[in-house]
Each structure stands twice: as C-alpha cells, then as structure tokens.
Amino acid sequence: MAEAAVHQAEAPNLNEAIHSEGLEPVGTVAHEGVTPHTDPKAVGMDATAWVSLAMGVFIIILLVKGVPGLIGKALDGRIAQIKAQLEEATKLRAEAEALKAEYEAKLAAAAGEAEAMRQSAEHEAETLIADAKVNAEALVVRRRKMAEDKIGAAERAAIAEIRAKAVSAATSAAATLIAQGHDANADKALVDQAIKGLGPVA
C-alpha cells in the first residue's frame, strides 16, 4: 500500500513536468488550455526547409564556381596518370619478358657452347691419347733399334778386337818361330843367295 501511495504521488509530478514542456503524456488526450509543442519557424519555414534551402544554395554555388568541372578535370588527370602508369608497367613488363627471353637464349647458347667444348675436349683428349700411344710405340721401336745397333756395334768391335789380338798373337808367334828356326849361318846363307840373285857385277 505504501508503494501504491508513492506511485500515485509521483504521477501528478510527472504529468506536471510533461505539461510544462508542452508535450502530451503517452496514452492521454491533450488537455484543454495546453498548447501542443511545435518546431520554431522563421519567415514561414521550419528548420528542415532552411537546411534544404542552404543545401540548394551550396549546390548552386558549386555549379557556378565550376567545382564539378574541376573535380572532373582532377579525376581525368588522375585517370590519365593511372593510364600512364599502367602503360609504363606494361612496357616494363614487356621489357622484362624480352630480357628474360634474351637471358634464356643466352643461357641455352652457353649450355650448347659448354657441351660443344666438352665434346671437343673429349675428342682432343682421345686424339692426344692416341698420338701418345703411337709416339710411345715409335719411341719403343727407335729405342729397340738403337739398342740393337749398339749391340751390333759392340759385337763388331769385339770381333775386330779379337781379330786384332789374334793377328798380333799370330805375328808374335811367327816372329818367335822364325827367330828360333834361323841362326847366324842361316842368315848368311840367305844373304849370299840374295846377292847371287842380283847377277854379276859389271
């Protein structure tokens, strides 16, 4: 009951506040003698009309000053700048692709040259090995012939030396035999025979 009394006491105060602000309480009918709340007006136009009028004047000023044209020019300039950047990017991309293709071609050419050099080196190495084998065989043949020639010369020199020693030994033996078989009488007889063979002296 106390709460109901408090609620009834607050209700008139709330209604008085609503009436003092010029508003109608929710769910009630306007009382006599109370004027409803209205928006302020000037020159017969409310705030919404004045805002609309200001916006219209602002738009007219913008049109008179050529602001849309300036905005269009700025947009056109920006569009042209973007187009130029896109064209430059396309050009740079084309140049990059051309450089890539050029480097790929150079890489392929370098790989081909490296393969050709490898094959040439292998062929040259095979040729050098074959030449070395031929030269080694020729050198062996020459050394063998030189050794054979030296052996032949040594054999001939030994034979000549043996012959010379044999002749010397035979000469010495003959001289010894002659010395032993002839004495002074034999020599006188040989001298006399030789004088007789000369004939009479005139």
Summary of the structure (lengths in Angstrom):
residues: 202
radius of gyration: 73.9
end to end distance: 220.1
largest distance: 222.5
contacts: 366
relative contact order: 0.02
helix: 82%
strand: 1%
